[in-house]
Amino acid sequence: MNQSISAAEELAALTAHDASCRLAEGTVSSVQLTQLMLDRIAASQNNAFITVNPKALEEAAAADARRQKGEARGPLDGIPMALKDNISTQGLRTTCASRMLAEFVPPYSATVARRLSEAGCVLLGKLNMDEFAMGSTSENSYFGPVRNPRDPQRIAGGSSGGSAAAVAENLAYFTLGSDTGGSVRQPAAMCGVMGMKPTYGRISRYGVVAFASSLDQIGPITKDAQDCALVLNAIAGKDPYDGSSLMNPLPDYLDALKDGAAGLRIGIPKEYMGEGISEEVRMAVERVAGLLEAQGAIVETCSLPRTEYALSAYYVISSAEACSNLGRYDGVKYGYRTQAYANLAEMIEKTRSEGFGDEVKRRILLGTYTLSAGYFDAYYKRAQQARTLIMEDFRKVFRQYDVLLTPTSPVTAWALGQKHANPLEIYAMDVCTVSVNVAGLPALSLPCGTDSQGLPIGAQFIANTLGEAVLLRAAAAAEKGGKA
Amino acid sequence: MDEFKTVIGLEVHAELDTKSKIYCGCTTEFGGDENTHVCPVCSGMPGVLPMLNRKVVEYCVKAGLALNCAINPYSRQDRKHYFYPDLPKAFQTSQFDQPLCLNGYVDIVAGGQPKRIGITRIHIEEDAGKLIHGADQTRVDYNRCGVPLIEIVTEPDFENSAQVHAFLEALREILLYTEVSNCKMEEGSLRCDVNLSIHREGEPFGTRTEMKNLNSFSAAAAAVEYEAQRQRRVVLGGGKISQDTLRWDDEAGYNYVMRSKEDADEYFYFPEPDIMPMVLSEGYIERIRKTLPELPAKRRERYVQVMGLPMYDAQLLTVSKFISDFFDRTVAAGAQPKAVSNFIMGDITRLLNERGLAPEKVPIQPDAMAELLDLISKGVISNSMGSKVIEIMFEETKSPADIVRERGMAQVSDAGAIRGMCEQVIAENPKIVADYKGGKVKAITALVGQVMKMSRGKANPAMVNQLLEELLK
């Protein structure tokens, strides 16, 4: 292997904060970093990207020009990144990996896209995903499945599979995904990178194509905790366009990284370590506990007794909201419209039959059923009651613990196509992540080694409302312990 | 009278007169080129979120208080789902089981009889867009999408079209006085749906039909008459009323079935997850209550009972809140109520009409109006000279006293000067004088006219009359 290739490999593998240092030193330019990423994206076989931004190099040149004039905007200025394809980008198509929006170019940008652009980031392009973020494998894409860079015969996880795979393959210095039931954390775990789902309302959802409004939250996928803090600093905070975004003051998330694990009270809920969790995953999570304990953390077993209701409540609520949110794709205003139709009703029916994939239709049907008169109380209302109980569980344990430690996914990445026959089996794989969305809490998936086949394992930290800093503190301490 | 009783309930939609739409900053202005008052939010682009306009809540609460409702301290929005191209999100954000206002009433008088109409609820929601049907295609205009509405639902308290008409008039007045809606029917700012059924005395209510598209009060009254008769014919003919939604054709004067019960909609209501619940404090509600103006019915009562005006005057004065306020402020500045009323109903109305001005455009301040009336009551100018002064006040922003002084319009009450003019007129008009003396008492008015003309309107007419009578004895 010649030296220039390995130098490029080394440059591509940098964290965002290290790349930022190189930019600040002037040893590399944003154009160079961007060109490097574009070349790697073009060469990649893993289908992480749906669309490459034709203006990426232009944005990079602008960042370099700013820096030369001494007007660099901050640590992310000139850093190439990419966005999940359900985050609206003005002038650049935003497909949600659906035939329905395959040619849709938004007339406005999501708040997170705007904030990253204002921070000086270079947008490389838009990332593959499960259609409308519905799925846990990134196989439900109109543009074909995402392959796991660690083993291309396996899934990358989902629904933000492209976002996780791109970071794992060094195709972007960081990415954003969206997390409705684990869609940032689970693919991050399966691809061996870090993924955070912040508190509901910490990051604006404006411009993020809605799947389940009361559960959706944007989250960064990064190579380490420091990058996660940097990105969070850039995108978190109140947005006048999102009534559910929180007004609470923003800490500097970088501060949390230094605090170490000493005195940290960590609970391991027993419901998350029992049946269905693979032995290798359990051991990896226990190793993380051991690392933190060695640094002075207090680790104990605790209990979240209502955990068993979370999965059902999640699928009822998310499907109901999805069926409502996806009504607007009717062929009238934008997106796909069927070729031939005799009247309005037929146009809408055929457009939706042809424009949506199977998994999306399954969720719409489920949602329609649970919202129907006569079934509403039995399903939606009870799911909301379960939601309250699950929140109560968490409130109780957080009186005793700063952070909870669990697996992110019960198993490591499975083979592409393996579970197609049984959607319920795939739904069950969300068991470790959905409670967090149902309760609106922040959580983070930390890469914590590999199984015997070399496949990445993720450990999940869960914190109380607005506890992002504690998550970063625990993750940074575990990273340090892992290296030592 | 026949053996049937008619039972009627109304659902009235009023567009709120806010500057911006209910969930975005777009203008609510009527008209505009197609799809020019739109943004990603109100046109339902993927990924957008609603931001509730606080004014909408305030206006709805204000309307609720004016209509004697209880205000719900905890209220919520819900999504009402249906597919139609004028509804870009495929759901209308509305309120289902937790509306803002509950249990109110409006007192009306119809056919000389007082009647209380119950208000079941008032809730906020967004308006839909408009379809524009062309020869070979249909276009959608989203300008009206997201314009805030309140839906006012009444109890089934109406028995006839006169009550419906009186209620709509009273409601319109209240919404105008509270400045919640401009109530422009021609712009669709006020729309009415009618639910109607008939039954025989002592029997349970019959099956009801719903009539939509009633865009004027007279259309609502006509539709009620028509439908009540139609249902009687059906029942008397041995038929059954089916629970249909009917569309009223105002030009043709009949209704036709829009949809029948079989395809009755299911709306899949569920709580709007993107808008936080509305929690209204007592203080907030009381602050709004303090902004309520005195309502027109109360004003009429005061005008008649306290000020002693005829009901006719009270009716005309309260047609516009601006005029009624103008009247009250002029009286407060010291003018005689009946004198103010006469000028408003006479000269001011005439001058507004001649100029095609709305009542709010009266260019006269109440203080100036009171000053003018003071000049008249003190005999400085005559009543008819007052009319001329008002006309000038419509054009120039000068005080009435200045106008009178600058133009020498003050009344002449100097007996010597008037006597001289009277003697001259008597000398110059021997024929009229002869008529008068021959018994034609009315001939004197011709002589008075001559004197007034000679004085260019300034002579005190009462004195002229008196002096002429004296001289002709």
Interface residues (C-beta under 8 A of the other chain):
Chain A: N86 I87 S88 T94 C96 L101 F104 P106 P107 Y108 A110 R205 Y206 G207 V208 V209 A210 S213 S214 P240 Y241 D242 G243 S244 A320 E321 C323 S324 G327 R328 D330 V332 K333 Y334 L344 A345 I348 T368 L371 S372 A373 F376 Y380
Chain B: P40 S43 G44 M45 P46 G47 V48 L49 P50 M51 L52 R79 H81 F83 P85 P88 K89 A90 F91 V140 E266 F268 Y269 F270 P273 D274 I275 M276
